Amino acid sequence: MPPPMPDVTVKLADGVREVTVEISGADDALSRAEETAIRLYETAVASSTGGPRAGFSGWALNSDTERSPEEA
């Protein structure tokens, strides 16, 4: 039996780091997933030793939110 499909998947990426958070079974799944992804991303940035790679000096956060076909 395959694992259950998450209710929400949130991805944050800046060209160097990528954080993906999947949440299932929560009433406020989207806000919880976004908050968790941001918290993990901030931890990753704070613990990294270098800045963005060359060519990524103007990078920006990107957040993609996708709904399952059943919710459309």
N, C-alpha and C positions, 0 to 999 in steps of 0.2 A: 504494500500500500504506500503510495507516494506521500510525502509530507504535505500538510495543508498549505494552500496558497495564502500568502500574507494579504491582509486587508490593505496595507499601504506600504509602498517602497519609496524611500526618499534617498536621493543621491546628491552629494556635494562634491564638486571637483574644481581644482584650480590649475590643472595642467601638470601639477607635480604630485599632489595628494588627491585621493578619492576616498570618500566615506559613504557607505551604503548602509541604510537602516531599514529593516523590515519589521513591521508590527502587525500582530494578529490578535483579535479578540478584545480590543479596547474600544470603549465608547468614543473617545476622542483620539483615534489612531493617528490621524494626520498631524495634529498639533504635537502629540507625543513623539512621533517619528521625527518631525522637524526639529524640535527642541533637543532631542538626543543626538541627531546628526550634527547640529551646530556645536553642541557641547564636545562631542568627540573630535570634530574638526579643529576647534580651538585648542584642545589638548594636543593634537598632532602638530599644529603650528607652533605652539609654545615649546614643545619638546624637540623640534627640529633644530639642527645646528646652523643650517645655511638658509639663505633667502631663496626666492624663486630662481629657477634655472635661467640662463641667458635666453632671451627671446620671449620671456614671460613677464617682463617688467610691468606690463599693463594688465595683468590677469585680474579676473573678477570671479566672485562666487557664482556658481550656476546651480540652481535647484530645479530638478525635474520631478513633477508629480504626475503619476499615471493612475488611472482608475481601471479596474478590471472590466471586461466587456459586459458582465452581468449588471454593473452599476450604471451603465450608459443609458 
